[in-house]
Amino acid sequence: MNNTPTIVAADGHVHLYPAYDIKAVFRHLIQNLDRLAEAAGFTKSETIGSRIHKLAFLAESREHDFFSRLQNQDKAVVANGLEITSGTDPVCVTVNFHEIGRVCLVAGRQIVTRERLEILGLAMRVKIPDGLPTRDVIQKVVEAGGIPVLAWSPGKWLFARGRLARDLIESDQGRVLRLGDTALRPTLWPEPRLMKLARERGLAVIPGSDPLPFAGEERYAGTYGFVCQGVFDTSQPAASIGRMLAGPKAITPVGARCGAWAVARRLYQLQTTPCPS
């Protein structure tokens, strides 16, 4: 057990998709997380040293389970130059990219609820079916030992869904809920009122890159995330980060969201690019 105070640089919303070059996504992820730490004021020597822990939280949809494939050393996924090691924490694997660095990959699921909201279940492997009521999904994530995150998505926090999101934040479930921000929220887009409300009520807002499912999006992994400091047990990284994400004061958002034109271009490409399943 290592309870030494340390720094974590993390991406709170990462995907691995069949269209990705697996080596490219981890190269970009590790290098971009180094840049996040440097942007937060840490030196290059610190980012490549043991004092900085790089984490990436997966949010896998129902048809994907790249975490298990990595953990099982699937040769179709693990490319040359990547070394995958599993520790005592069943929801984490360490990906070591020789001569570039390493990152702790934390398992997680992305669930689309009956009301068409997106809930992320971070630090968990249990698959929860889409289409359940949002409140039920949050409860199932908690029962599975995960961290429930209500993820921002264009248009998803308006009208009836916006009222539901507010009710969730203000309800008893709000005590276990976090909110998720994404690089797909354009830079000129003001902070949603629900994010401000969440912080006022002591909830963390977790930033993440949220790359899209077509080739070329690998470069966005790790470009938007957060840094935090505190006691970090390297033998139980998921539990440690759960404690660090307990409130908004522990998290410093860092990195860059995309401009409006870049978001529009990427979303248009999402609609027009055939994506392998």
C-alpha positions in Angstrom: 0.0 0.0 0.0 1.3 3.5 -0.9 -0.5 6.4 0.8 2.0 9.0 -0.3 0.4 12.3 -1.3 0.6 12.5 -5.1 -0.8 14.1 -8.2 -3.3 12.5 -10.6 -3.8 13.7 -14.2 -6.9 12.0 -15.6 -9.3 11.9 -18.5 -12.8 11.3 -17.1 -14.5 10.1 -20.3 -12.5 7.9 -22.7 -13.7 5.4 -25.4 -11.9 2.6 -27.2 -13.6 1.8 -30.6 -13.0 -0.8 -33.3 -12.0 2.0 -35.7 -9.1 3.1 -33.6 -5.4 2.3 -34.0 -4.8 0.9 -30.5 -1.2 2.0 -30.4 -2.1 5.5 -31.6 -4.9 6.0 -29.0 -2.6 5.1 -26.1 0.3 7.1 -27.4 -2.0 10.2 -27.7 -3.6 9.5 -24.3 -0.3 9.2 -22.4 1.3 12.2 -24.1 -1.8 14.4 -23.7 -2.2 13.5 -20.0 1.5 14.6 -19.6 0.5 17.9 -21.3 -2.4 18.3 -18.9 -0.1 17.9 -15.9 2.3 20.4 -17.4 -0.5 22.9 -18.1 -1.5 22.6 -14.5 2.0 23.8 -13.5 3.9 20.5 -13.0 7.3 20.1 -14.6 8.3 17.7 -17.3 10.4 15.8 -14.9 7.5 15.4 -12.6 5.1 14.2 -15.3 7.5 11.4 -16.3 8.4 10.5 -12.8 6.5 8.4 -10.2 4.9 11.5 -8.6 2.3 11.8 -11.4 -0.3 9.1 -11.8 -2.1 9.1 -15.2 -5.6 7.7 -15.2 -8.2 7.3 -18.0 -11.8 6.3 -17.2 -13.4 4.2 -19.8 -17.1 4.6 -20.7 -18.0 1.6 -22.8 -21.4 1.1 -24.4 -23.2 -2.2 -24.3 -21.7 -3.7 -27.4 -18.1 -3.0 -26.4 -15.8 -4.5 -23.7 -12.3 -3.5 -24.7 -11.3 -3.5 -21.0 -11.7 -7.3 -20.8 -9.8 -7.7 -24.1 -6.9 -5.8 -22.7 -7.0 -7.5 -19.4 -7.0 -10.9 -21.2 -4.1 -9.9 -23.4 -6.2 -10.3 -26.6 -3.6 -10.3 -29.4 -6.0 -8.7 -31.8 -6.1 -5.6 -29.5 -2.7 -5.5 -27.8 -0.3 -4.2 -30.3 3.5 -4.4 -30.3 5.0 -2.0 -27.8 2.2 -2.2 -25.3 2.6 -4.0 -22.1 -0.6 -4.7 -20.1 -0.4 -5.6 -16.4 -3.2 -6.2 -13.9 -2.9 -5.5 -10.3 -5.1 -6.3 -7.3 -7.8 -3.9 -8.3 -10.1 -5.8 -10.7 -11.3 -2.7 -12.5 -7.9 -1.3 -13.4 -5.1 -2.3 -15.8 -1.9 -0.5 -16.4 -0.9 0.1 -20.0 2.8 0.7 -20.4 3.9 2.1 -23.8 7.6 1.6 -24.0 9.6 4.8 -24.2 6.4 6.9 -23.9 4.9 6.2 -20.5 2.1 4.4 -18.7 -1.5 5.0 -17.9 -3.9 3.3 -15.5 -7.0 2.4 -17.4 -10.2 2.2 -15.3 -13.1 0.1 -16.5 -16.5 1.8 -16.9 -19.8 1.7 -18.7 -22.0 4.2 -20.6 -25.7 3.6 -20.3 -28.5 5.4 -22.2 -31.6 5.7 -20.0 -35.2 5.5 -20.9 -35.4 9.3 -20.8 -32.4 9.4 -23.2 -30.0 10.7 -20.7 -26.4 9.3 -20.5 -25.2 7.9 -17.3 -21.6 6.8 -16.9 -20.7 4.1 -14.4 -17.0 4.7 -13.7 -14.8 2.1 -12.0 -17.1 -0.8 -12.6 -17.5 -3.7 -15.0 -21.1 -4.8 -14.6 -23.1 -4.3 -17.8 -26.4 -2.4 -17.2 -28.9 -2.6 -20.0 -29.9 0.6 -21.8 -33.5 1.8 -21.6 -34.1 1.6 -17.9 -35.3 4.7 -16.0 -32.5 7.1 -15.0 -33.0 6.7 -11.3 -32.9 2.9 -11.6 -29.6 3.1 -13.6 -28.0 5.4 -11.0 -29.0 2.9 -8.2 -27.7 -0.1 -10.2 -24.3 1.7 -10.8 -24.0 2.3 -7.0 -24.9 -1.3 -6.2 -22.2 -2.4 -8.7 -19.7 -0.3 -6.8 -19.3 2.3 -9.5 -19.4 6.1 -9.6 -22.5 7.4 -11.4 -21.9 10.4 -13.6 -24.7 12.3 -15.4 -22.9 13.2 -18.7 -23.5 16.4 -20.6 -24.4 16.0 -24.3 -25.7 18.5 -26.8 -29.4 19.1 -26.2 -29.7 16.4 -23.5 -30.1 18.8 -20.6 -33.0 20.8 -22.0 -36.8 20.8 -21.4 -38.2 17.7 -19.7 -34.8 16.0 -19.5 -33.3 19.2 -18.0 -36.0 19.2 -15.3 -35.2 15.6 -14.6 -31.5 16.3 -14.3 -32.2 19.1 -11.9 -34.4 16.9 -9.8 -31.7 14.2 -9.7 -29.1 16.8 -8.5 -31.4 18.1 -5.8 -32.7 14.6 -4.7 -31.1 12.1 -2.3 -29.4 10.5 -5.3 -27.5 13.7 -5.8 -25.3 12.7 -2.8 -23.7 10.0 -4.9 -24.0 11.6 -8.3 -21.3 13.5 -10.3 -21.7 15.4 -13.5 -19.7 15.0 -16.6 -18.3 17.7 -18.9 -16.9 16.9 -22.3 -14.5 18.4 -24.9 -17.6 18.4 -27.3 -19.1 21.3 -25.3 -17.9 24.2 -27.5 -15.5 26.6 -26.0 -17.9 29.6 -26.4 -20.8 27.6 -24.8 -21.3 29.0 -21.3 -21.2 26.6 -18.4 -24.6 24.9 -18.1 -26.6 26.0 -15.1 -26.9 22.5 -13.9 -23.1 22.2 -13.6 -23.1 25.4 -11.5 -25.9 24.0 -9.4 -24.0 20.8 -8.9 -20.9 22.6 -7.6 -23.0 24.7 -5.3 -24.4 21.5 -3.8 -21.0 20.0 -3.4 -21.0 17.6 -6.4 -17.9 17.1 -8.6 -18.0 17.9 -12.3 -15.7 15.5 -14.1 -14.2 16.6 -17.4 -13.3 14.2 -20.2 -12.3 14.1 -23.8 -15.2 11.8 -25.1 -13.6 10.9 -28.5 -16.0 9.8 -31.2 -16.2 6.3 -32.9 -14.3 6.8 -36.1 -10.6 6.7 -37.2 -8.6 9.9 -36.4 -10.4 10.6 -33.1 -7.6 8.9 -31.2 -5.7 12.2 -31.0 -8.4 13.7 -28.7 -7.9 11.1 -25.9 -6.5 12.9 -22.9 -6.9 16.5 -24.3 -9.5 17.5 -21.7 -9.6 16.2 -18.1 -8.5 17.2 -14.7 -5.8 17.1 -12.1 -6.2 16.5 -8.4 -3.9 16.0 -5.4 -4.3 13.9 -2.4 -3.4 10.5 -0.8 -3.3 7.9 -3.5 -3.1 4.2 -2.9 -1.5 2.7 -6.0 -2.7 -0.8 -5.1 -6.3 0.5 -5.1 -6.4 3.3 -7.7 -10.2 3.2 -8.4 -11.0 3.5 -4.7 -8.5 6.2 -4.3 -9.8 8.3 -7.2 -13.4 7.7 -5.9 -12.4 9.5 -2.6 -10.6 12.2 -4.6 -13.8 12.8 -6.6 -16.0 13.2 -3.6 -16.4 17.0 -4.1 -15.7 19.8 -6.5 -12.8 21.4 -4.6 -10.5 18.5 -5.3 -10.7 18.7 -9.0 -9.0 21.2 -11.3 -10.2 21.1 -14.9 -7.4 21.3 -17.4 -7.0 21.0 -21.1 -9.1 22.3 -23.9 -12.6 21.8 -25.3 -13.1 22.1 -29.0 -14.3 25.2 -30.8 -17.8 25.4 -32.3 -16.6 24.7 -35.8 -14.5 21.7 -34.8 -17.4 20.3 -32.8 -19.8 20.8 -35.8 -17.3 19.1 -38.1 -16.7 16.2 -35.8 -20.5 15.6 -35.3 -21.1 15.8 -39.0 -18.4 13.3 -39.6 -20.0 11.1 -37.0 -23.2 11.1 -39.0 -21.6 10.4 -42.3 -18.8 8.0 -41.5 -19.6 4.2 -41.4 -18.3 2.9 -38.1 -17.3 -0.7 -37.6 -19.2 -2.5 -34.9 
